[in-house]
Amino acid sequence: MTNPAGAISSRRELWIPLLILTVVTLAVYSASLFNGFVMDDEVIIVNNPQTLSLANVPEVLLAPDVVKPYYRPLNRATYLFDYQLAGMNPSWYHGVNIAIHLGSVILLYLLSRRLLGNRYGAFAAALLFAVHPVNSEAVNFISARNTLLALFFSLASLLAYMSARERGVKIPLGSALLLFCGLMSKETAFMMTAVIFPATFIPLQEREERLSWKGRIIFLSPYLAMTLIYFVMRAYSLQGIVGTGVPADGMLGRIALNYHIIPQYLGLLLIPADLTLFHKVPQGGLFTPPWHMPAMLVLLSLIWVVVKSRNRAALFGLAWLVINYVPISNIVPIPSEQLQERFLYMPAIGFFLGVGALFSSIHSREKYHLALLAGSAFVALAFAAVTMQRNLDWRSNLSLFSSGAMNDPASPGAHYNLGTAYMEIGQLQNALHEWEKTLSLDPSYADALTQMGTYAAIRGDLRLAERYYLSALQAPQGETDPDKSMAHFNLGKLYEKWRQPQKALGHYRRFLETVPITYLEYRGEAEKRIALLKQSIPGGPGK
């Protein structure tokens, strides 16, 4: 005979925490609904004609992203549906991002309950993930939705996997389909295979039935099939599995760089005060900066404690953290910054599972209950307050880059981007001030040299503009424009004006070879100028 009172109590134990998590997450991110499109959103969403029609879905499914090494068709498809439902209303796009984040919060709570066996520890892990300031960048940056989707489908796939193991399902097709959706959202979801495959040999839960070798092969077959389908689609779309060459040289240097990257990520998780788009990886030895060595020693000590504890949930959290850190470790270089807060969104789940395990361990000792609850509430409130403040920084390019310059006044990148934001709203004097500040901090900052050339051209001093552009070409690699494509484009315009068609043609061609996502809007004009120049050069179009 069933116990209705017990069933109601059980349902309350599940739904009340979920309701609280939902209310808190929506309250913390409510201000984000008033934010606009920023940074790459303009190119990827607003000014991308592919976004405007659902008829482009087949093209999206079998084509690379705007940046070719990336293949994330499901993420791009969501922007098409967003446009059909809400046009270019940024509030809708932000709302979808918040909803996906909330979904991952709920999935983390459900996963933690299974792994920890303690609903209080599970609630603590999910609550801190929901409000942690380091997640603000992933949630507020609409173009980072691929990261949100990858985590959501990865957690859903893992939960479906665990449920299938509990119920004795032989072929977990649902879990495999969810993994496929994660892969189609972002490449990092592939790391789930490094979680699911070992889990068939090392059970995540004690009550799981052990599978025979034949049973394991049958059980894993849908994951293998979905992964194979994904790689076939990816290879067709990118004309290769990777889509770009992976340099063999510099491997040891990229691995060593993690000595400086890992402590900064750890610092962002433990004390999320230094929130900015312009994190820099220090260059130097073991004691530069001096706190990195102690931080690495503390981290190694914590890893030893977790391993020695043999706590199943903590060990799983550690494994998740390590596995999902690999894609952001720069061992395989990606066309982006080396250290970004949104990169931490997926691997940090392992950290929060570890927090949940620690909370559960302390909670098991009744005399610490009051101190534990008080401390946890204080941390959650502090994190929520910082996150709400950080959300306001994402209102516009101007507010975002202003916060970067205030956070680190010595950052050339922050001042450069702030100058560009001023230029976009027509405040050229303020833009000039920021670019001059950039060059005072780094005289060889290629992007700022290019912008100073453009400013000189606007004022009519074309010879000064030429000197700036040529200086940019001689400078080290640019930040937002690595190959200085806009310097080439603008030199092309100058030389065309000065009736030097061969030189102009060479610079326009170089622009087309190097143009990054930021300046794709100029591609059409460059192609048009090249066609006209070919007609004007003696010898005709074939030259």
Secondary structure as UniProt FT lines:
FT   HELIX           4..29
FT   HELIX           30..34
FT   TURN            39..40
FT   HELIX           42..46
FT   HELIX           49..52
FT   HELIX           54..56
FT   HELIX           57..61
FT   TURN            68..69
FT   HELIX           73..86
FT   TURN            87..88
FT   HELIX           90..116
FT   HELIX           119..131
FT   HELIX           133..135
FT   HELIX           136..140
FT   HELIX           142..144
FT   HELIX           145..167
FT   HELIX           173..185
FT   HELIX           187..192
FT   HELIX           193..199
FT   TURN            200..201
FT   TURN            206..207
FT   HELIX           213..238
FT   TURN            249..250
FT   HELIX           251..270
FT   TURN            272..273
FT   TURN            286..287
FT   TURN            290..291
FT   HELIX           292..309
FT   HELIX           312..325
FT   HELIX           326..328
FT   HELIX           341..344
FT   TURN            345..347
FT   HELIX           348..363
FT   HELIX           366..368
FT   HELIX           369..393
FT   TURN            394..395
FT   HELIX           397..407
FT   TURN            409..410
FT   HELIX           412..424
FT   TURN            425..426
FT   HELIX           428..441
FT   TURN            443..444
FT   HELIX           446..458
FT   TURN            459..460
FT   HELIX           462..474
FT   TURN            482..483
FT   HELIX           485..497
FT   TURN            498..499
FT   HELIX           501..514
FT   HELIX           517..522
FT   HELIX           523..536
FT   TURN            538..539
FT   TURN            541..542
//
